[in-house]
Amino acid sequence: MLPGRMTLSPPGPPCGPPEELQELQELAFIERPIRRSLKTAEEIDQLTVDEDLNDVERAVYLLSMGQEVQRASVISNLPSLVRQNPAETFRRVVPKVRDVLNGAGAEIQLAAATSFLTILQDDIILIHTHTYSILKTVLLHLNHRDAVVSSAWLETLLSAINALPKETIKQEVLNPLLYQSQLSHSLQARLAACRILGRASCKFDSLIVKKELLPLARSLCRDVEPEVRVCMCHQLESMARAIGVDDTRSELLPEMLELAGDEEGSVRLAAFDSIISLMEMMDGDDRLHLLVPLVMSACDASSQVDEGVMVSLSFQFGKLCSGLAGSLSDEQKRLLLQKFQVLCMAGLPADENQMDVGESTLIRCNCCYNLPAMLAFVDPAHFLSDLYPSFSGLCSDPEVSVRRSVAAGFHQVVKMLGSNVHVVHKELLLLLQDNSLEVLDALMNHLDETLEVVLSRGDNLMVDNKLQELLSALLSAEQKVGSSLRWRLHEKLLHRYSCLSRLLPGELLHQTFSARIFMILTTNKVLPVQKEASRTFCTFLRYNRKQEQRQEMMERLIQDLAQGRSYWNRLRFLDVCEIATEIFSRKYFNKHFLIPALELVHDPVANVRYKLCQLLPRLRSSLRLPADKLLLQKLDFCVQKFLCREKDKDVVAMIRKFHKRHEWDLLDQKKEKEEMLLLEMEQLERQQSDGKLNSDKHMERKRRDSKTSLSSTKSMSVSSSTGSSTSGKETRKAKLSRSRSLSSQPTSSKPANSDRPLKVKDLSSSSGLGKSTRDDSLRTAHFTLTTQSTSSMPVLIRSKTTSLLDQASMLEQRDHRSSTLDHRSATRDHRNNMMEQRTSSLEEREHRTSTLEHRDHRTSTLGQRSKTMERGCGMKDSQSRKLSMNRKSSSFQSERE
């Protein structure tokens, strides 16, 4: 560090060499005391603005009282002010800007020109309202004394013409041109008038252009200054397109032909370019009688004219020959071909005319650009005799720019030659072995197209060992590019070489290029080059037809990269896996690449594990269930191991991100299933609603029909109940007579007593059976008990027996009624079941639930009934026991008596 100040000795006579004195003086200048503050207090006060002012007031204040840098800032910010408050800006700010521009410097002038251009092109601004205030300012400074400022205002006006209305252009722009185009005005004003005419002609119809603008254009074409004539020649093309073909032939072509014979070479060149650009608007006669003589005269006299015409002719030569091919005779075609051959040698030692090196090089570059068009002009069949010498000379040109130009269009020449492509085999080898990387760069842009045409003619390549020469040239080009620092060119070259997998035999490709590409993959240190080498190697592997060679290549990938000692190689293997997912099929990738990639979960280097985590989503997407279930389990195991054992924070963050994404995928699948289920339920509900409408109609019909059936059923049940009551009475009478006959016979009471509890037990156990069985068992038990009790009773208890029989008949009637009701309910249940079967499964489940509840309720009701019957039977048993005891006591008394 040097001190802030340096103390120098007092001035004295100079001593020492002058170089040292000069260095001391420079050092003293550098080490001058530096002012701590860049602005004084007064300057800061002048630059300070009140914060309470709005944007418009602040702009007015700065334009009035501010410094030049502040004024320039306000003028540059003028478009934003117009967008915010257009009325106030044009009322208060724009007049201040107009005042500031008077006598302002170039910086403010350029800033104002740019701002006004932005305002005029802005769609938000009402241009028609503020056109006058803007255009007056633009036209006022259009003739500024500074050429740069004048050009800026002119560009502003030209760009604004497209956005201005026709009336405004006619009144504010074209009317002043009548005066500016006069010779009394400056050269700069007349040049601006030419450009304004060319731009304004596109806004008006052909009639206005012909009557008002074309006379002004004629006067400018005859200006005394050649610069004005050249500028007007360049604008004639736009005017010709505005007035149409017929008026161009009658009005503009004579002026162009006159300018083509001008004494100034620049004017002739401009006229020549304009005529060629209008060639598509000419018919066959005009081309034959006007354009062909002009071109032939230019070709004949090109040695006497300036080099500019030759440059323009060389650039337009292909277009001229293609457009005039139908209007030329054979002799004229031969002359044009000879002229092209001369242009291809312009500036070379064999050329007699000595030209400037730059101009001659540009002419030869233009000839390279026109080679495809000239090949179409002479017919590819005559390429060897007519164009091959010129083409070969351009390929071996001493200038790099010429060889680069011919290399850029080499693929087009090759495509047009077709089966005769072997003719340019030597030139292709020359360009591939060129020492300049610029030439190789131009050739590599379309090398795949070139090789596809060249290698498709394998029969011609086998002759004279041409194929081996081509492959050697390709390898030498790669080595030359690889040894340089042009890694982008190396990447492009490897990308183009991938097409060889489709063009060369697998054995030849494996022996020649596979080893070299793999070496680049393992040794090159530039990452884009390594990735492109990986892609090319995978492409070679993909299209190799021999299983042994594919296996060998895969083994090299696994051993040298996936299991390599350098972590850099293991990272490259993951890059290869990423590219392999794009090139190979999912099945092939899972078979050969997936397992070695997952094994890198144990890699000791965190960068490798991090790269594997980045690759996991792509690996996961290559799996399909259930075929890849085992591979999916291995991948999940890899993820779980990362989650459990990983310590590097970056790897943990990446694996959690993948895991969370996987969970999101599962949740998304669940949501998708739910959405599908909701759609299905909606469809089912629609079907159910439609079915309910039909079922309701059907139920109404059933109800109507059931009324008649129910009435008939009631009558049948009444008759059946009457018949059953009469039969019950007869049965009771028979049993009563039987009991009377048996009452006189002695019977033991023990068997009867032993059977009673058993029958009651059977009665109670039968409560869970069906209704008919339960009713029969009740009746049987009741009548059995009655019979047993009456058989052992004397005749004196007839009244009690009769009452018991009456109670039994009442029970039978109740049972019959309950059975009838059960039958009716069963019928109704059956009908409901039939209706429910026609509805959806959801209603069936609900109905089944309600049916089960109804059955449980009925079962509980029947259980209560059975308990009531058991209680009744128990009372009957107690009564029978009392009767038997009375009978025993009476019999005992009778025996004693």
C-alpha positions, 0 to 999 in steps of 0.5 A: 500500500502506498501512503495517502500522501507522498512528500516530494523534494523541492524542485531542482535541476532534473537529475536521472534518466527522463523515464524515471522523472516521468514515472515520478511525475505520474506517481505524484499525480496519482497521489494527489490529495483526494477531496473527501466530499464530492459535492459541496454544501451549496451543490447539495442544496441545489440538488435537494428537492421538496419531498411533498411535490408530486411527480409532475411538479417535481419534473417541472421544477427540475426542468426549470431549476435543476442541473443538466443531469437532472433534466436529462433524467426527467426527459428519459422518464417522460414516457412513465409520466405520460402513462401516469398522468397524460393530460398534466404531463402534456400541459405542463411538462412537455412545453418545459421539455421543448424549452430545454431542447433549445440550445441543449447538448447532444445528451439531452437531445438524444434522450428526448428523441428516444422518449418521444419515440417511446411515447409515439409507439405506446398504444396507451397514449392517445396519439391523435390528441398530442401529435401536434405538440410532439411532431413540432418538436421532432420536425424542429430538431430534424435538421440539427447541426449535429449529424448524430442528433439529426439522425436520432430525430430522423429515426424517431420520425421514421418509426413513428410514421407507422403509428401516425394517421394518414392525415397527420403524415400528409399535413405535418410530414409530407408538406414540409418535404416539398421544401426540404427536397429542393436544392436550396436545402442542406444535403442532410435535409434532402437525405432525410426527405428520401428516407421519409418518402420510402417509409411514407409510401407504405401508408398510402394507396397507389394513386396518392403515391403516384400523384404526390410522392413519385414526382418528388422521388424523380427530382431526388433521383436527379439530384446533383449529389450522388449520396442523394441519388444512392439514398433514393435508389434504395427507397425505390423498391418500397415505392414500387411495391406500393404502386404495383407492377404496371406503374413500376414498369412504366414509371420506375424502371426507366428511372432505375435503368437511367441510374444504372448507367450513372457516372458514379459507381455507387449509384450504379451499384445501388440501381443494380441492387434495386433492379435485381430486388424487383426481378420477381415483379417483372414478367418474361418480356421485361426480364428478357429485354431489360434485365438480361442486357443489364446483367450481360453488360455488367458481366462484360464490363466488370473489369472496367467498373469498380469493385463494388459492382463486382461484389454486388454481382457476386452476391446476387449471381445465384439469384440472377441465374436462377431467375433468368434461366428461362430467358437466357440462351445457351450462349448467354448461359455459357457467358454467365458460367464463365463469369462465375468462374472468373469471380471464383478466382478473383484476387488470386495469383491466377487472376489478371486483374489485381484487386484489393485483398478484402474485396477479392476475398469477399467476392470469393466468399459470395461465390461459395454462398452461390455454389448450390444455386449455380449447381442447379443452374448448370445441372448436377450432371455437368458438375464435373466439367463446369463447376468442379474446378471452381469448387475444388479451388474454393475448398483449397483457398488460401483464405480461411474465410473462403474455406469456412464459407464453402464448408458451410454449404458443403452439405447442400452440394453433396445433396444435389450431387446424389449418386455422384457424391464420390466426385467431392470425396477429396474435398471432404477429406481436405476440409476434415483435415483443415488446420483451421478450427473455424473451417471444422466448426462450419463443417460440423454444423451439418456433418450428419447430413453430409455423412448420411449422403456420403456413406449411403453410397458404400459401393463407391467408397469401397473402391480405392479404400475411400471408406478407411480414408474417411474414417481416419479423417474423422478420427484425426478431426476429433483428436485435433479438436479434442486437443484444443480449448474449443470444448463447445466445438468438441461437444458439437463434433461428438454429437454429429458422430452419433449418426455413425451408428446408423451408417456404419457396420457394427463391427467397423464402428466398434473397432474404430470409434467405440474405444475412442469415445469411451476414452473421451468419456473417462479422461476428458475433464469438461462436463458437457463433453463427457455428457455428449460422449456418454450419449454417443457411446449409448447410441453406439451401444443401442444400435450395435447388432452383436450381442458379444460386443454389446456385452463387452461395452456394458462390462466396460461401463460397469467395471470402469465407471460404476465400480471405478476407483475414482469417484469422478468415474462413478459420477459419470456412470450416473450421468450415463444412466440418466442418458440411458433412460432416454435412449434405451427401452425401460426393460433394457435399462432395468436389466443392465443399469438399474442394479449397478446404480442402486449399489452406489448407495454404499458409496463413501463419497457424498457427491455420488450419493447426492447424484444418486438421490437426484436420479431416483425419481427417474429410476422410479419412473422406469419401473412398472408393477407387477413385473418390476416388483423386486426392483421396486423393493430394492429401490425402496430399500435404498431409500430407507437406507438413505433415510436411516443412515445418511449423515450428509445434510445435502443428501438427507435434504435431497432424499427427503424431497424425493420421499415427500414427492413419493408420498405426494404421488401416493396421495395423488393416486388416492385422491384420483381413486376417490374422485373416480369413486365419486363419479361412479356413485353419481352415476349410480344415484342417477340410475337409482333415481331413474329406477325409483321413478319406474318403481313408484309407477309400478308400485301404484299399479301393484297397490291398485291390483292388491286391493281386489286381491286383499278383499278376496283374501279376507273373505277366504280367511273368514270362511276358513276361520268359520270352518276351523271353528266348527271343526274345533267344536266337533273335536272338542265334543268328541274329546269330551265324550271320550273323557266321559267314557274314560272317567269311570276307568282307573288310571295312574297319575304318575305317568301323566305327572311325569309327562307334563313337565316334559311337554311343557319343556318341549313347548317352551323350546319350540318358541324359536321355530316357525309359526305353523310348527309353533302353533301346532305344538301349542295346540298339541300340548294344550289338548294333551294336557286337557285330555290327561286332566279330564281322563283322571277327573270325575264327572263333577268337574264338567263345567271347569273342563268346558271352560278350559275348552272354551279358552282353548278355542279362543286361543286357537282363534287368536293364533289363527288371526296372528297367522293370518296377519303373519301371512299378510306381513310375509306377503308384504315383505316378499313384495318389498324384497322384490322391489328392493332387488330392482334398486341399487345395492346401497338400498338393498343394504339399508333394506336388509338392515331394516328387515333385520331390525324388523325381524328382531322386533318380531322375534322379541314379540314372539318371545313375549307371546311364548312367555305369556303362553308358558305362564298360561300353561303353568296356571293350567298345570297347577289347576290340573294338579289341584284336580288330581289331588282332589281326585286322589283324596276322593278316591282314598275316601271312597276306598275307606268307605 
